[in-house]
């Protein structure tokens, strides 16, 4: 199962510890579990990127499978220009991808959004 982990407010130090452990395992010839993650400094940044319309787009695209942006806009009953803008933003954040035929799709089985409430324990 492919999972994209999104974290909000997790200190860079914690992310670097995760990277350091994976690097150490690789250098010792150990198995490494693939990790795909993106982080946001705070909820305001997260909310700017992941608007309700963009979440709707992600859910619709995952349910339908690969579509052209035009077909996706028609499916969502939204203007092409707005859907194109949302697709571009979501591609920058690795949430959707484009295949060789130009269709966009969600490559993830799950998107896990985490907001640690206790920053010291994050």
Secondary structure, DSSP 8 states (H G I E B T S, - for coil): --EEEEEES--HHHHHHHHHHHHHHHHTT------EEEEESSHHHHHHHS-HHHHHHHHHHHHH-SB-HHHHHHHHT--HHHHHHHHHHHHHTTS-EE-TTS-EE---SEEEEE--SSGGG-
